[in-house]
Structures are given as structure tokens and as C-alpha cells.
Amino acid sequence: MSLAWFLFTAALAYTVSAHGGVSNYTVDGTWYRGYSPYDPPEWQDGQSWLIGRKWTSINPVFQPDNISVACNAPGNPAPASIPINAGDNITAVYYYWLHTVGPMIVWMADCHGPCSDFNATEGDWFKIAQEGLISGTVTEGTWYQRQFQEWDGSASLWPETIPATLKPGNYLIRHEIIALHIANKPQWYPECAHLVVSGNGTDVPGEEYLAKIPGVWSLNQPEINIDIYSDAWINQTTYNIPGPPVWRGNSVTS
């Protein structure tokens, strides 16, 4: 039995048990509670501490043109926001994550006012970080998605940095994992939270960095509609994450 076939069957076994998403966030040692699909809505909806947009299922989104690919379903706005300085680190906290293959991307979008009034599907999204294949082949190598996992049951932590020169304001931050372990059946796991970014920056991303969600992903993209166990990919040692480039600041001054 080939290793590729073993990986394929193992992936199928984890199809249900490995589903999940961002549970909480930490900034400068402060813990912020996101939405939990495991807890009753009446414990969370409208609570003054809630900074994460509502998502009620640990199951993935399968259609790249589904509006739920923006901030999951139903994606209702949160009443509160995480305060953060441009240049600071924010860490997304995941539990029970066992998938191993596919890109992980952090996006932001300017709410142009209170994020509680903002429609995520109308946002101009820009990447601030992305992680993909680290070493080895697409099929059998190490992806960041595998590396960030904690197999002992403790939380998996995904730290990234807000661009230091970003203009202050109200922003959505969107953590997205795209799982590619099942041939030609990509799975999207997006969650969003509200941020209030402070600082002295004046930079905003240019048009070449912006994308609509939904809109940026398509099943016509070979890196998305992919069979990693096929002969075309099994020996490939590079995987290019589709979409615009990552914006790290100092691009366009407003």
C-alpha cells in the first residue's frame, strides 16, 4: 500500500472529527473570547464581551461563491472589538484541529466605520499573512497547517502581526484555513473578529492587494480544486497560494 493511499484514507477518517475554527484570540497577554458553536446562543448573542462574528457549525463551507465563505454562517456582527496597536501580534486560538494539508491565510478589511454595521461580503480584503507548504512534497511534506497543530489536545496557536504602518481604524480580521485533504473537494474554515487598530500609521493597501470574499476563490483554480494524491502533484515541492500578494505596510500612503 502506498504512502499516498494511506494519507488519503487517513484524511477521510478525520473528515468529521477534525472540523473546527477560531475559538478565542489573545493580544499582548489579554484573552478575548470569540464565538463558540458549542455553547448555547443565549449565552453569547449580544453579550458585551463578544468580539467574534457568529458561527454556529464546525462544518466547512464547500462552495467558494457561498456568502458564508466571508465570515462563516451566519456571520452576524459582534457588539465589541479587540483593541490593538498596529505592529502588535494577535494570536488565534484553535481547538481540536487535525487537518494537515492546505493554506492558512489572515485577511483584514477596513469597516469604514463601526464594524457592527459592516457587511463582510462588501469588504475590500487584503492579506496580512499566509502560510502554506513548508518542506517536502505537496502530498507527503510538512504544511504549516500540520506544524501549528498540538496533537496532545492543547490549543493550537496561530500568531501573526498587524502591519506596523496600517492606518488606524475599525477593521475585520479574518482567519481562514483551506483544507485540501480530500481530492477535488476543498473545504473553507473562516472566522472573523472585530478590531480597533491604533497607531500613527497612514498606509493602506493598493488595489493590487485587494480582493472580494466571496470572489477571490474559484473551483477553476488548480491550487484550490486539487487532487494532491494525483501524479501531477505527488512529487511537487512548491505550492503557490492563489489570490493577491500579502500586504505588510509601506505600500500606499493615504
Rosetta silent file (secondary structure, phi, psi, omega in degrees, C-alpha in Angstrom):
SEQUENCE: MSLAWFLFTAALAYTVSAHGGVSNYTVDGTWYRGYSPYDPPEWQDGQSWLIGRKWTSINPVFQPDNISVACNAPGNPAPASIPINAGDNITAVYYYWLHTVGPMIVWMADCHGPCSDFNATEGDWFKIAQEGLISGTVTEGTWYQRQFQEWDGSASLWPETIPATLKPGNYLIRHEIIALHIANKPQWYPECAHLVVSGNGTDVPGEEYLAKIPGVWSLNQPEINIDIYSDAWINQTTYNIPGPPVWRGNSVTS
SCORE:     score description
SCORE:     0.000 S_00000001
   1 L     0.000  131.735 -176.902    0.000    0.000    0.000 S_00000001
   2 L   -76.105  157.129  176.807    1.456    3.380   -0.986 S_00000001
   3 H   -64.273  -36.626  179.280    2.010    6.202    1.475 S_00000001
   4 H   -60.028  -42.302  179.943   -0.213    8.442   -0.654 S_00000001
   5 H   -67.230  -38.056  176.992   -3.086    5.974   -0.302 S_00000001
   6 H   -61.207  -44.662  179.166   -2.517    5.747    3.458 S_00000001
   7 H   -63.032  -38.269 -179.363   -2.656    9.529    3.753 S_00000001
   8 H   -64.557  -47.289 -178.472   -5.807    9.626    1.659 S_00000001
   9 H   -69.326  -34.952  176.480   -7.663    7.068    3.777 S_00000001
  10 H   -64.707  -39.260  178.480   -6.464    8.659    6.991 S_00000001
  11 H   -61.956  -40.963  178.449   -7.761   12.011    5.785 S_00000001
  12 H   -62.304  -38.246 -178.871  -11.170   10.505    5.136 S_00000001
  13 H   -64.107  -28.766 -177.670  -11.260    9.111    8.653 S_00000001
  14 L   -92.685    3.346 -171.465  -10.707   12.586   10.061 S_00000001
  15 L   -53.304  -41.589 -177.682  -13.319   14.301    7.867 S_00000001
  16 L   -90.454  -47.170 -169.818  -15.775   14.866   10.715 S_00000001
  17 L   -67.603  -21.076 -173.534  -13.648   14.833   13.858 S_00000001
  18 L   -94.177   -0.527 -178.926  -11.188   17.456   12.677 S_00000001
  19 L   -65.907  152.220 -179.797  -13.635   20.238   11.911 S_00000001
  20 L   171.873 -161.045 -178.869  -13.319   23.413   13.948 S_00000001
  21 L  -179.175 -169.564 -178.848  -12.318   27.049   13.904 S_00000001
  22 E   -72.088  122.750  179.022  -11.059   30.021   15.911 S_00000001
  23 E   -93.637  -40.775 -175.318  -12.294   29.804   19.489 S_00000001
  24 E  -150.792  174.290  178.956  -10.518   32.780   21.066 S_00000001
  25 E  -137.003  150.645  172.570   -7.856   35.430   20.477 S_00000001
  26 E  -128.649  141.237  176.354   -5.002   36.812   22.542 S_00000001
  27 E  -138.293  119.649  176.225   -3.311   40.219   22.239 S_00000001
  28 L    51.581   42.559  176.739   -0.428   41.279   24.500 S_00000001
  29 L    83.110   -4.323  179.247   -1.371   38.680   27.083 S_00000001
  30 E   -96.842  135.493 -176.758   -5.068   39.594   27.136 S_00000001
  31 E   -95.841  130.733  177.221   -7.599   36.894   26.313 S_00000001
  32 E  -122.588  127.775 -175.350  -10.605   37.710   24.109 S_00000001
  33 E   -85.891  125.768  174.561  -13.429   35.239   23.775 S_00000001
  34 L   -88.746 -172.019  178.190  -14.719   34.522   20.286 S_00000001
  35 L   -78.838  145.679  179.068  -17.979   32.872   19.338 S_00000001
  36 L  -122.411  118.813  176.854  -18.380   29.205   20.211 S_00000001
  37 L   -70.230   -9.707 -179.832  -20.663   26.908   18.175 S_00000001
  38 L   -85.128  -20.004 -175.602  -20.584   24.512   21.140 S_00000001
  39 L  -100.356  152.732  179.558  -22.292   26.917   23.563 S_00000001
  40 L   -60.102  140.320  179.561  -25.957   27.994   23.580 S_00000001
  41 H   -56.763  -35.401 -177.482  -26.624   31.179   21.585 S_00000001
  42 H   -65.678  -18.321  175.272  -28.356   32.811   24.560 S_00000001
  43 H   -80.311  -12.799 -169.263  -25.060   32.716   26.428 S_00000001
  44 L  -126.689  -43.553 -173.923  -23.310   34.673   23.680 S_00000001
  45 L   -56.856  125.017  176.278  -25.568   36.669   21.355 S_00000001
  46 L    77.934    1.435 -179.133  -25.403   40.381   22.141 S_00000001
  47 L   -69.919  142.328 -173.272  -23.012   39.966   25.066 S_00000001
  48 L   -65.840  -19.830 -178.446  -20.801   42.993   25.657 S_00000001
  49 L   -88.160  -11.083 -169.965  -17.626   40.866   25.649 S_00000001
  50 L   -75.169  121.748 -178.698  -18.231   39.196   22.281 S_00000001
  51 L  -114.073   -9.708 -177.642  -15.666   40.222   19.639 S_00000001
  52 E  -101.066  140.136  175.870  -16.089   37.339   17.163 S_00000001
  53 L   -66.937  149.463 -171.066  -18.713   37.148   14.436 S_00000001
  54 L   -70.798  131.522  169.915  -21.272   34.396   14.945 S_00000001
  55 E  -139.708  131.306 -167.089  -20.677   30.926   13.521 S_00000001
  56 L  -111.764    3.461  179.921  -22.937   28.081   14.522 S_00000001
  57 L  -142.357  142.406  175.833  -21.377   24.989   12.937 S_00000001
  58 L   -83.700   -1.213 -179.492  -17.933   23.411   12.947 S_00000001
  59 L   -75.829  154.303 -178.370  -18.571   22.103    9.445 S_00000001
  60 L   -78.758  168.445  167.226  -16.747   23.638    6.480 S_00000001
  61 E   -95.541  130.533 -176.408  -18.041   25.761    3.634 S_00000001
  62 L  -100.913  -18.704 -175.963  -17.724   23.819    0.386 S_00000001
  63 L  -106.555  121.205 -177.636  -18.719   26.448   -2.196 S_00000001
  64 L   -67.260  -17.123  178.416  -16.275   29.306   -2.851 S_00000001
  65 L   -97.594    5.281  177.138  -19.131   31.554   -4.028 S_00000001
  66 L   -74.164  134.972 -178.861  -21.212   30.988   -0.878 S_00000001
  67 L   -62.154  -21.307  179.109  -21.576   34.196    1.164 S_00000001
  68 H   -69.527  -13.062  178.083  -20.669   32.158    4.255 S_00000001
  69 H   -70.033  -14.666  178.601  -17.103   31.914    2.978 S_00000001
  70 H   -70.849  -62.600 -177.569  -16.670   35.522    4.142 S_00000001
  71 H  -136.293   32.164 -179.645  -17.186   35.115    7.914 S_00000001
  72 L    70.452 -173.913 -175.575  -18.804   31.693    8.215 S_00000001
  73 L  -117.213  132.807    1.951  -22.537   31.214    8.861 S_00000001
  74 E   -86.031   -7.843  177.189  -24.476   33.241    9.780 S_00000001
  75 L    74.298   24.319  179.638  -21.634   35.757   10.255 S_00000001
  76 L   -61.506  140.885  179.876  -23.639   38.190   12.387 S_00000001
  77 L   -61.567  153.760  177.193  -21.586   41.170   13.595 S_00000001
  78 L   -92.628  154.039  179.315  -20.213   41.233   17.123 S_00000001
  79 L   -80.493  -17.117 -174.708  -21.045   44.018   19.605 S_00000001
  80 L  -124.386  173.122 -179.136  -17.444   44.537   20.770 S_00000001
  81 L  -138.483  154.849  174.268  -13.935   44.859   19.291 S_00000001
  82 E   -87.073  123.376  173.323  -10.391   43.912   20.229 S_00000001
  83 E   -79.372  134.313 -178.381   -8.161   46.957   20.808 S_00000001
  84 E  -153.036  145.508  175.548   -4.760   46.505   19.193 S_00000001
  85 E   -90.109  141.382  171.418   -1.845   48.670   18.095 S_00000001
  86 L   -55.831  133.526 -176.444   -0.527   48.480   14.565 S_00000001
  87 L    96.634   -9.954  179.673    2.608   46.362   14.734 S_00000001
  88 L   -86.790  162.427  178.542    1.300   44.192   17.568 S_00000001
  89 E   -90.568  141.931  169.110    0.780   40.457   17.465 S_00000001
  90 E  -126.657  134.720 -177.854   -2.627   38.774   17.521 S_00000001
  91 E  -115.989  125.043  174.276   -2.920   35.042   18.129 S_00000001
  92 E   -88.882  135.529 -175.557   -5.879   32.955   17.010 S_00000001
  93 E  -109.731  121.136  179.338   -6.624   30.009   19.304 S_00000001
  94 E  -114.656  148.377  171.093   -7.924   26.756   17.806 S_00000001
  95 L  -123.108  147.724  172.361   -9.030   23.539   19.499 S_00000001
  96 L    60.554   37.077  179.122   -9.324   20.023   18.065 S_00000001
  97 L   -95.595  122.317 -176.273   -7.718   20.829   14.707 S_00000001
  98 L  -126.556   -6.120  175.881   -6.403   17.725   12.925 S_00000001
  99 L   -66.814  158.146 -171.212   -6.365   18.514    9.201 S_00000001
 100 L  -131.778  -11.163 -170.523   -2.856   18.773    7.762 S_00000001
 101 L  -126.872  128.637  174.725   -2.894   19.972    4.142 S_00000001
 102 L   131.594  163.179 -176.528   -3.738   23.364    2.662 S_00000001
 103 L   -77.510  156.312  174.191   -3.029   27.080    3.033 S_00000001
 104 E  -127.086  128.484 -171.025   -3.741   29.267    6.054 S_00000001
 105 E  -134.969  139.557  172.032   -4.371   32.959    5.444 S_00000001
 106 E  -111.469  125.926 -179.847   -5.066   36.033    7.582 S_00000001
 107 E  -116.688  158.774  169.360   -7.059   38.825    5.944 S_00000001
 108 E  -136.011  156.698  175.185   -8.207   42.252    7.051 S_00000001
 109 E  -145.431  135.538  177.915  -10.839   44.668    5.749 S_00000001
 110 E   -74.033  124.898 -179.812  -11.479   48.291    6.678 S_00000001
 111 L   -80.357  -12.450  179.889  -15.021   48.656    8.046 S_00000001
 112 L    51.975   43.678 -175.380  -15.039   52.417    7.248 S_00000001
 113 L   136.708 -166.092 -179.842  -16.970   52.961   10.455 S_00000001
 114 L   -60.182  130.633  178.699  -18.333   50.641   13.140 S_00000001
 115 H   -68.680  -17.829  177.185  -17.753   47.010   12.200 S_00000001
 116 H   -67.151  -16.404  178.896  -21.109   46.219   13.799 S_00000001
 117 H  -107.268    8.161 -168.475  -22.693   47.888   10.741 S_00000001
 118 L  -100.256  133.627  175.594  -20.354   46.366    8.153 S_00000001
 119 L   -90.834  113.571 -174.403  -21.263   43.745    5.536 S_00000001
 120 H   -62.358  -29.640 -178.690  -18.228   41.478    5.187 S_00000001
 121 H   -71.939  -12.724  178.258  -19.143   40.459    1.631 S_00000001
 122 H   -98.754   -0.264 -175.408  -18.741   44.094    0.538 S_00000001
 123 L   -72.970  154.673  169.096  -15.300   44.497    2.060 S_00000001
 124 L   -97.720   98.272 -173.135  -12.034   45.133    0.255 S_00000001
 125 E   -86.677  142.819  174.834   -9.995   42.346    1.832 S_00000001
 126 E  -135.532  143.974  178.744   -6.209   42.245    1.964 S_00000001
 127 E   -79.009  135.981  170.478   -3.864   39.554    3.178 S_00000001
 128 E  -109.914   -9.963  178.296   -1.549   40.330    6.069 S_00000001
 129 E  -166.776  150.984  171.005   -0.091   36.810    6.290 S_00000001
 130 E  -153.558  146.391 -178.395   -0.246   33.447    4.610 S_00000001
 131 E  -134.076  140.600 -178.436    1.308   30.081    5.320 S_00000001
 132 L  -141.216 -130.497  179.737    1.480   27.022    3.077 S_00000001
 133 E   -74.074  125.632 -177.063    3.849   24.180    2.236 S_00000001
 134 E   -93.561  -44.167 -177.719    6.997   24.429    4.361 S_00000001
 135 E  -157.124  160.346  177.604    9.069   21.497    3.153 S_00000001
 136 L    77.824 -161.169 -176.823    8.867   18.301    1.151 S_00000001
 137 L   -92.149  163.651  179.194    6.238   17.443   -1.431 S_00000001
 138 L   -56.640  -40.536 -175.157    2.646   18.608   -1.666 S_00000001
 139 L   -78.935  -43.588 -170.208    1.401   15.105   -0.813 S_00000001
 140 L  -117.672    1.522 -176.825    3.823   13.969    1.876 S_00000001
 141 L   -83.634 -172.828 -179.403    5.576   17.127    3.027 S_00000001
 142 E  -100.348  120.158  173.204    5.067   19.409    6.015 S_00000001
 143 E   -98.264  154.562  175.070    2.495   22.166    5.726 S_00000001
 144 H   -56.940  -33.889  179.108    2.158   24.983    8.239 S_00000001
 145 H   -59.054  -34.309  175.409   -1.324   23.575    8.895 S_00000001
 146 H   -77.435  -39.835 -174.007    0.321   20.428   10.253 S_00000001
 147 H   -66.896  -32.920 -175.408    3.067   22.283   12.101 S_00000001
 148 L   -81.223   -8.235 -179.318    0.732   24.541   14.091 S_00000001
 149 L   -71.192  149.809  172.055   -1.269   21.602   15.447 S_00000001
 150 L  -117.464  104.344 -172.843   -0.927   20.391   19.015 S_00000001
 151 L   -75.896   -6.467 -179.852   -1.573   16.667   18.960 S_00000001
 152 L   -87.814    3.699  178.381   -1.682   16.390   22.763 S_00000001
 153 L    96.939   -8.300  176.799   -5.081   18.090   22.891 S_00000001
 154 L   -77.892  170.779 -175.264   -3.856   21.534   23.910 S_00000001
 155 L   -66.943  143.292  172.134   -4.741   24.627   21.923 S_00000001
 156 E   -93.671  129.162 -172.123   -3.185   25.247   18.523 S_00000001
 157 E  -112.681  132.702 -178.600   -1.927   28.834   18.303 S_00000001
 158 E  -122.573   91.301 -178.920   -1.664   30.901   15.123 S_00000001
 159 E   -89.886  136.997  173.028    0.226   34.154   15.786 S_00000001
 160 E  -144.608  170.189 -172.430    0.523   36.911   13.180 S_00000001
 161 E  -118.200  135.591  173.263    1.314   40.632   13.211 S_00000001
 162 L   -71.632  131.706  179.724   -0.799   43.649   12.249 S_00000001
 163 L   -52.155  131.269 -170.852    1.186   45.735    9.710 S_00000001
 164 L   -65.503  -26.678 -176.473    3.030   48.404   11.689 S_00000001
 165 L  -103.612   14.107  179.426    2.189   51.278    9.327 S_00000001
 166 E   -64.468  137.914  177.525   -1.508   50.457    8.876 S_00000001
 167 L   -62.974  136.354  178.506   -3.830   53.449    9.168 S_00000001
 168 L   -61.110  155.044  177.789   -5.830   53.394   12.430 S_00000001
 169 E   155.643 -172.611  178.350   -9.491   52.454   12.295 S_00000001
 170 E   -94.015  127.058 -175.894  -12.076   49.744   12.647 S_00000001
 171 E  -134.184  150.848  162.240  -11.191   46.516   10.861 S_00000001
 172 E   -91.193  141.261  168.937  -12.375   42.980   10.454 S_00000001
 173 E  -115.247  136.435 -173.301   -9.717   40.318   10.815 S_00000001
 174 E  -129.007  116.667  174.331  -10.413   37.024    9.106 S_00000001
 175 E   -97.096  129.525 -173.913   -8.560   33.779    9.778 S_00000001
 176 E  -132.772  127.037  169.429   -9.036   31.230    7.031 S_00000001
 177 E  -114.226  129.596  174.854   -7.930   27.629    6.720 S_00000001
 178 E  -109.754  113.541 -178.482   -8.481   25.878    3.398 S_00000001
 179 E   -92.567  128.318 -173.656   -8.304   22.104    3.832 S_00000001
 180 L  -120.233   23.157 -173.397   -7.272   20.170    0.720 S_00000001
 181 L   -76.673  -16.620  177.451   -7.021   16.625    2.075 S_00000001
 182 L  -106.679  127.943 -173.818   -9.970   15.308    0.027 S_00000001
 183 L   -58.330  125.393  173.906   -9.415   15.209   -3.731 S_00000001
 184 L    58.178   28.555  175.837  -11.250   17.965   -5.627 S_00000001
 185 L  -141.239   71.702 -178.837  -13.337   18.880   -2.596 S_00000001
 186 L   -65.006  149.900 -179.134  -11.757   21.919   -0.915 S_00000001
 187 E  -125.667  131.295  178.727  -13.078   22.960    2.478 S_00000001
 188 E  -105.592  133.951  176.601  -13.150   26.522    3.826 S_00000001
 189 E  -126.793   88.208 -179.540  -12.971   27.305    7.536 S_00000001
 190 E  -106.895  142.825  169.568  -13.257   31.096    8.010 S_00000001
 191 E  -139.054  147.731 -177.502  -13.876   33.096   11.184 S_00000001
 192 E  -126.014  149.697  174.250  -13.912   36.870   11.690 S_00000001
 193 E  -137.461  161.347 -179.676  -13.430   39.208   14.619 S_00000001
 194 E   -95.353  136.415  176.719  -13.662   42.972   15.101 S_00000001
 195 E  -123.950  147.769  163.720  -10.553   45.083   15.721 S_00000001
 196 E  -115.737  108.869 -175.533   -9.945   48.705   16.645 S_00000001
 197 E   -93.224  128.557  177.167   -6.442   49.456   15.379 S_00000001
 198 E  -111.492  165.487  177.570   -4.487   52.326   16.944 S_00000001
 199 L   140.115 -175.689 -177.846   -1.192   53.915   15.977 S_00000001
 200 L  -106.812    9.691 -177.611    0.408   56.619   13.876 S_00000001
 201 L   -68.525  157.150  177.400    0.392   54.774   10.570 S_00000001
 202 L  -130.055    5.314 -173.355   -1.024   56.247    7.379 S_00000001
 203 E   -86.539  144.943  171.713   -0.650   53.323    4.996 S_00000001
 204 E  -136.050  151.853 -178.527   -3.423   51.460    3.199 S_00000001
 205 L   -71.622  145.525  175.789   -3.060   48.646    0.673 S_00000001
 206 L   -76.664  172.052 -175.217   -3.180   49.426   -3.043 S_00000001
 207 H   -57.588  -33.084 -176.597   -5.667   47.945   -5.467 S_00000001
 208 H   -67.960  -12.988  179.460   -3.345   45.083   -6.384 S_00000001
 209 H   -98.259   -5.271 -170.057   -3.624   43.769   -2.812 S_00000001
 210 E   -98.270  149.725  178.776   -7.423   43.847   -2.572 S_00000001
 211 E  -150.694  157.194  173.115   -9.966   41.104   -3.150 S_00000001
 212 L   -97.284  145.745  177.037  -13.642   40.377   -2.607 S_00000001
 213 L  -133.745  113.439    0.919  -14.783   37.463   -0.467 S_00000001
 214 L   -69.154  161.795  179.878  -16.543   35.616   -1.928 S_00000001
 215 L   137.983  -32.834 -176.204  -14.859   36.269   -5.237 S_00000001
 216 L   -79.142  -27.912 -177.914  -11.187   35.555   -4.668 S_00000001
 217 L  -104.262  149.286  179.812  -11.540   31.749   -4.755 S_00000001
 218 L  -151.573  147.643  174.701  -12.812   29.619   -7.618 S_00000001
 219 L   -73.560   -2.317  172.463  -13.006   25.939   -8.451 S_00000001
 220 L   -83.657   -9.172  178.776  -11.256   26.891  -11.699 S_00000001
 221 L   -82.879  120.060 -177.208   -8.057   27.489   -9.705 S_00000001
 222 L   -63.353  -24.308  178.286   -5.910   24.324   -9.893 S_00000001
 223 L   -78.442  -13.440  179.663   -4.428   25.058   -6.465 S_00000001
 224 L  -102.870  -50.978  175.895   -7.939   25.050   -4.976 S_00000001
 225 L   -87.625   78.670 -164.825   -9.731   22.358   -6.983 S_00000001
 226 L  -124.607  146.053  168.645   -6.851   19.988   -6.390 S_00000001
 227 L  -114.553   97.382 -174.211   -6.158   16.280   -6.036 S_00000001
 228 L   -68.734  -12.576 -178.398   -2.953   16.231   -4.006 S_00000001
 229 L   -94.494    1.447 -178.237   -2.691   12.452   -4.483 S_00000001
 230 L   -79.677  162.325  179.116   -2.563   12.676   -8.286 S_00000001
 231 L   -61.160  -28.276 -178.249    0.573   12.139  -10.344 S_00000001
 232 L   -67.590  -25.602 -173.967    0.538   15.841  -11.216 S_00000001
 233 L  -116.157  -18.078 -167.847    1.073   16.882   -7.582 S_00000001
 234 L   -62.595  -27.173  179.704    2.604   13.957   -5.717 S_00000001
 235 L  -107.572    3.320 -179.363    6.205   14.992   -6.454 S_00000001
 236 L   -72.210  136.076 -179.919    5.688   18.764   -6.484 S_00000001
 237 L  -109.945    6.663  175.680    7.694   20.651   -3.882 S_00000001
 238 L  -129.917  145.336  174.880    6.055   24.056   -4.394 S_00000001
 239 L  -139.288  116.081 -179.801    2.505   25.232   -3.838 S_00000001
 240 L   -92.359  120.715 -179.920    1.569   28.783   -4.787 S_00000001
 241 L   -73.955  122.272 -179.016   -1.272   30.204   -2.694 S_00000001
 242 L   -66.907  174.798  179.265   -3.747   31.914   -5.053 S_00000001
 243 L    95.787 -178.328 -178.308   -5.101   35.416   -4.529 S_00000001
 244 L   -69.291  165.199  176.551   -3.360   38.762   -4.131 S_00000001
 245 L   -70.303  164.115  176.816    0.085   39.119   -2.528 S_00000001
 246 L   -73.023  136.354  176.341    0.494   39.708    1.183 S_00000001
 247 L  -102.201  124.630 -177.166    0.468   43.368    2.230 S_00000001
 248 L  -116.615   13.950 -179.805    2.900   44.234    5.020 S_00000001
 249 L    99.033  173.749  178.054    2.569   48.024    5.018 S_00000001
 250 L    57.530   34.691 -178.612    4.521   50.839    3.384 S_00000001
 251 L  -102.172  -58.362  179.899    2.677   50.249    0.107 S_00000001
 252 E  -133.806  131.379  178.924    0.398   53.244   -0.476 S_00000001
 253 E   -97.224  125.194 -179.018    0.187   56.310    1.711 S_00000001
 254 L   -78.087    0.000    0.000   -3.291   57.766    2.089 S_00000001
